[in-house]
Amino acid sequence: MEETISLQDIFRTIKKRAVMIISLTVLSIIVAAIISFYVLTPIYQASTQILVNQQKTNQQIQTTEIQTDLQLINTYNVIIKSPAILSKVIERLDLELTPSQLANQITVSNAQNSQVVDVSVQDELAFRAVDIANTTAQVFQEQIQVLMKVDNVNILSPALLPEDPSPVKPNKMLNIAIAAVLGLMIGVGLAFLLDYLDTTVKTESDVEELLQLPIIGLVSPINDKDLESATSEVRKLRK
C-alpha cells in the first residue's frame, strides 16, 4: 500500500522536532560567526589601473594603434603575472614569496574593448596589497619597453591605502546567512529522517496502519488515584 504524506503530517513533524531544528540552526549560525570573525584571516584588496595607449598626431594612425593596443592587452595580461615581472616585484619589496605564490594573489582584467587594464592584489595586510599593486604596475611599465620594445603603457590610477581599510574576505554576513540556511535544511531533513525511522506505536492511527485493522474500542488510561480506589473496592469485595 503506497504511503503518502499530507501537509498536516509535514507541519506535525516540524512542530514535534521544532526544538531540534531551531537548535541546529542557531548552532550553525554561532559556528559560522566564530569562524568568520575569529578564525578566518581577513584579506584586503588594492587595485591599480594601467592605460595601454600611444599618443599619435595623425588621427588615422592613432585609431590603428588603438586596435593594435587592444590586441596586445591579452599578451600584457600574461606578462604582468610572469616571473620576469614578479621576481623583480619580490626583490624590490623584499617579499618572502615565490613568483608563483605572488601570481596567485594578483588578478589582471580589462573590460571588453577597453585600453585600461586593472591589476588587483589581495593580501593579508592592506598596506602590502597597495605596495604590491603599485610596484607591479611600475615594474611592468619599465620592463615592457625592454621585453617588447614599446612605450604604450602608462599608470592611470595608482592604488591608495584608505584610512580605514575593509577586508574583501571573508564576507561575514554572507557566511552567517549561508550557515543559517544550511542549519535549517539539515534540521528539517534530520527531523523527517528521525520521524521516518521512528517505528514505535503512539496513536490509534499507528495501530490501524500497522495491523491493517479498524479499531473497535479503546481502554481509557487509569491514573494512580483511580487505581488505588479500584484496588480498595476489590479488597472490600473479597472480605
C-alpha positions in Angstrom: 0.0 0.0 0.0 1.5 3.3 -1.2 2.4 5.7 1.6 1.5 9.3 1.2 2.4 12.3 3.3 0.0 15.3 3.8 0.7 18.9 4.5 -0.6 18.3 8.1 1.9 15.5 8.5 4.7 17.8 7.4 3.7 20.6 9.9 3.2 18.0 12.6 6.7 16.6 12.1 8.3 20.1 12.1 6.3 21.1 15.2 7.4 17.9 17.0 11.0 18.5 16.2 11.0 22.3 16.3 13.4 22.5 19.2 16.0 20.4 17.4 15.6 22.3 14.2 16.0 25.7 15.9 18.9 24.4 17.9 20.8 23.2 14.8 20.1 26.5 13.0 21.3 28.6 16.0 24.4 26.3 16.4 25.2 26.7 12.7 25.0 30.5 13.0 27.2 30.5 16.1 29.8 28.3 14.5 29.9 30.4 11.3 30.2 33.6 13.2 33.1 32.3 15.3 34.9 31.0 12.2 34.2 34.2 10.2 35.2 36.7 13.0 37.9 34.8 14.8 39.4 32.0 12.7 39.5 33.2 9.0 42.2 35.6 8.2 40.9 38.9 6.7 42.0 39.5 3.1 42.4 43.1 1.8 42.4 44.2 -1.8 44.1 47.0 -3.7 43.8 47.9 -7.3 45.7 50.0 -9.8 44.9 50.8 -13.4 47.2 50.8 -16.4 46.4 52.6 -19.7 47.7 51.0 -22.9 48.0 53.8 -25.4 50.4 55.6 -27.7 49.9 59.2 -28.5 49.9 60.0 -32.2 49.4 63.2 -34.0 47.6 61.7 -37.0 44.0 60.6 -36.1 44.0 57.7 -38.6 47.3 56.3 -37.3 46.0 56.7 -33.7 42.9 54.6 -34.5 45.2 51.9 -35.9 47.4 52.0 -32.9 44.4 51.6 -30.6 43.4 48.5 -32.3 46.9 47.2 -32.0 47.0 48.0 -28.3 43.7 46.2 -27.7 45.2 43.1 -29.4 48.3 43.3 -27.2 46.3 43.6 -23.9 45.8 39.8 -23.7 49.6 39.4 -24.0 50.2 42.1 -21.4 47.8 40.3 -19.0 50.1 37.3 -19.2 53.3 39.3 -19.0 52.2 41.1 -15.8 51.9 37.8 -13.9 55.0 36.3 -15.4 58.2 35.6 -13.3 60.0 38.2 -15.3 57.9 40.9 -13.7 57.0 39.3 -10.4 60.5 38.3 -9.5 61.5 42.0 -9.7 58.5 43.0 -7.6 59.5 40.4 -4.9 63.1 41.8 -5.0 62.0 45.4 -4.6 59.6 44.7 -1.8 61.7 42.0 -0.1 58.8 39.6 -0.1 59.1 36.1 1.2 57.2 34.7 -1.7 57.9 32.8 -4.9 56.7 34.3 -8.3 54.1 31.5 -8.4 52.7 32.4 -5.0 52.6 36.1 -5.8 50.8 35.4 -9.0 48.0 33.7 -7.1 47.4 36.9 -5.3 47.2 39.0 -8.4 44.2 39.3 -10.8 44.6 41.1 -14.1 41.5 42.0 -16.1 40.1 44.6 -18.6 36.7 45.5 -19.8 35.8 44.5 -23.4 37.3 46.8 -26.0 38.9 48.8 -23.2 42.5 50.0 -23.2 42.5 50.1 -19.3 44.0 47.1 -17.5 43.0 46.6 -13.9 45.6 44.9 -11.6 44.1 43.8 -8.3 46.1 42.3 -5.5 44.8 40.5 -2.4 46.8 40.2 0.7 46.5 39.7 4.5 47.9 43.2 5.0 46.2 46.2 3.4 49.4 48.3 3.0 51.2 45.4 1.5 48.4 44.8 -1.1 48.8 48.5 -2.1 52.6 48.2 -2.3 52.4 45.1 -4.4 49.8 46.6 -6.8 51.8 49.8 -7.3 55.2 48.1 -7.6 53.8 45.6 -10.1 52.4 48.4 -12.3 55.7 50.3 -12.1 57.9 47.2 -12.9 55.6 46.3 -15.8 55.8 49.8 -17.2 59.6 49.7 -17.1 60.1 46.1 -18.4 57.6 46.2 -21.2 59.9 48.6 -23.0 62.7 46.1 -22.7 60.7 43.0 -23.4 58.5 44.2 -26.4 60.3 47.5 -27.4 57.1 49.5 -26.9 56.3 52.6 -24.8 52.5 52.5 -24.8 52.0 51.8 -21.1 51.1 54.4 -18.5 49.9 54.2 -14.9 46.4 55.7 -15.0 45.4 55.3 -11.3 47.7 54.0 -8.6 46.5 52.0 -5.7 45.8 54.0 -2.5 45.6 53.0 1.1 42.3 54.1 2.7 42.3 55.4 6.3 40.1 52.5 7.5 40.5 49.6 5.0 37.8 47.0 5.0 38.6 43.4 4.1 37.0 41.8 1.0 37.2 38.3 2.5 35.6 36.7 4.4 32.1 38.1 3.8 30.9 37.5 7.4 27.2 38.3 6.9 27.1 36.1 3.8 28.8 33.2 5.7 26.3 33.5 8.6 23.3 33.6 6.2 24.5 30.5 4.3 25.1 28.7 7.7 21.6 29.6 8.8 20.1 28.2 5.7 22.2 25.0 5.8 21.5 24.6 9.5 17.7 24.9 8.9 17.9 22.4 5.9 19.8 19.9 8.0 17.5 20.3 10.9 14.4 19.8 8.8 15.9 16.9 7.0 17.0 15.2 10.2 13.5 15.8 11.7 11.9 13.9 8.8 14.6 11.1 8.9 14.0 10.6 12.7 10.3 10.6 12.1 10.7 8.0 9.3 12.9 5.8 11.4 10.6 6.0 14.5 8.5 2.8 14.3 7.0 3.0 17.8 3.2 2.9 18.1 1.9 6.0 19.7 -1.6 6.7 18.4 -4.7 4.8 17.2 -3.8 5.6 13.6 -0.4 3.9 14.1 -2.2 0.8 15.3 -4.6 0.8 12.3 -1.7 1.3 9.9 0.4 -1.4 11.5 -2.4 -4.1 11.8 -4.4 -3.0 8.8 -7.5 -3.4 11.0 -10.0 -0.9 12.3 -10.1 0.0 16.0 -13.3 -1.2 17.7 -12.6 0.1 21.2 -10.3 2.0 23.5 -9.1 1.4 27.0 -9.1 4.7 28.9 -6.0 5.4 30.9 -6.2 4.8 34.6 -4.4 7.3 36.9 -2.9 6.3 40.3 -5.9 7.6 42.3 -8.4 5.6 40.3 -6.2 2.6 40.5 -5.9 2.8 44.3 -9.7 3.3 44.6 -10.4 0.2 42.4 -7.9 -1.8 44.4 -9.6 -0.8 47.6 -13.0 -1.9 46.2 -11.7 -5.2 45.2 -10.2 -5.8 48.6 -13.6 -5.0 50.2 -15.4 -7.4 48.0 -13.0 -10.1 48.8 -13.6 -9.6 52.5 
